Amino acid sequence: MYFFKTRKEKEFVYKQIKKGNILPFLKYLIYRARLSQFFFLSRPGYRMRIWHAPYALWLWNHKDKEKEEELFFAKYLKEGDTVIDCGAHLGTLSMVASKKIGKVGRVVSIEPHPRTFSYLEKNIKENTCHNVLLINKAIGDKEERIAITDFYASDLNYLTEDGETTVQMTTLDVLSSNVSKIDLLKLDVEGHELQALAGGEKTLLKTNAIYFESAEGSFKRYNYTLKDIIVHLKRRGFSCFFVRDGFVLEEVPENHVTKTRYENILAIKNMYEYSRRIS
């Protein structure tokens, strides 16, 4: 497996070759030679270079596959909205949001890892997203320097007490101090969701909806469970739902355990507001 960076990449390429499709192998050669950055992929809402990141490679091989997160952003957001994207990674959702909210809307796009942030910055620039504010910081419950992992799979990097790379951590309340309303807060911070919420008490008061990733393995890293998040949000006026086909809401039981690698959950305060937006 020396040539392939991960087992998943190897298995995908081999499977396609067995089907007689050699295009993914050719793409992988280009990707491994770090030449893929000179290629673009186009998806609804954005155009992106193929950076040396596994998620970019996945998108290149599945450019027409609909992503649950992108579909939700495109349906839910309206012109003039304010969005905070915590854990923006390559900026795919920030770019979708930027197009939907228009010139009078605003996206605050936050990514802690320096290398990943450089890809995010270039994607935002190439898509001329003038309504996006970029912030190269981590989100937590305090302001301090903190270490972060440096994985090849850049979408899996997380905050840790160990590590050679350090980043500045801040809170949602500090970042949103000049924002009067938040129509959608997205949290995908690899297990640091509860800490991010703890540092955003004032932010939650002016937030209408939160779209967050549930991953029990990531939560366990910081010694809490999905139930802790649901209870935390419930006490602040939010109810948690799965967004099913047709954007129908299904309430998440308080004792629910995410058994897949991850699930997306929507926390909302006002059911009428949700219905109005997706109608």
Secondary structure, DSSP 8 states (H G I E B T S, - for coil): --SSSSHHHHHHHHHHHHTT--HHHHHHHHHHTT-GGG-EEEETTEEEE--SSHHHHHHHHTTTS--HHHHHHHHH--TT-EEEEET-TTSHHHHHHHHHH-TT-EEEEE---HHHHHHHHHHHHHTT-TTEEEE--EESSS-EEEEE---SSGGG--EESS-SEEEEEE-HHHHTTT-S-BSEEEE--TT-HHHHHHT-HHHHHTBSEEEEEE-HHHHHHTT--HHHHHHHHHTTT-EEEEEEGGGEEEE--TT----SS-EEEEEES-HHHHHHHH-
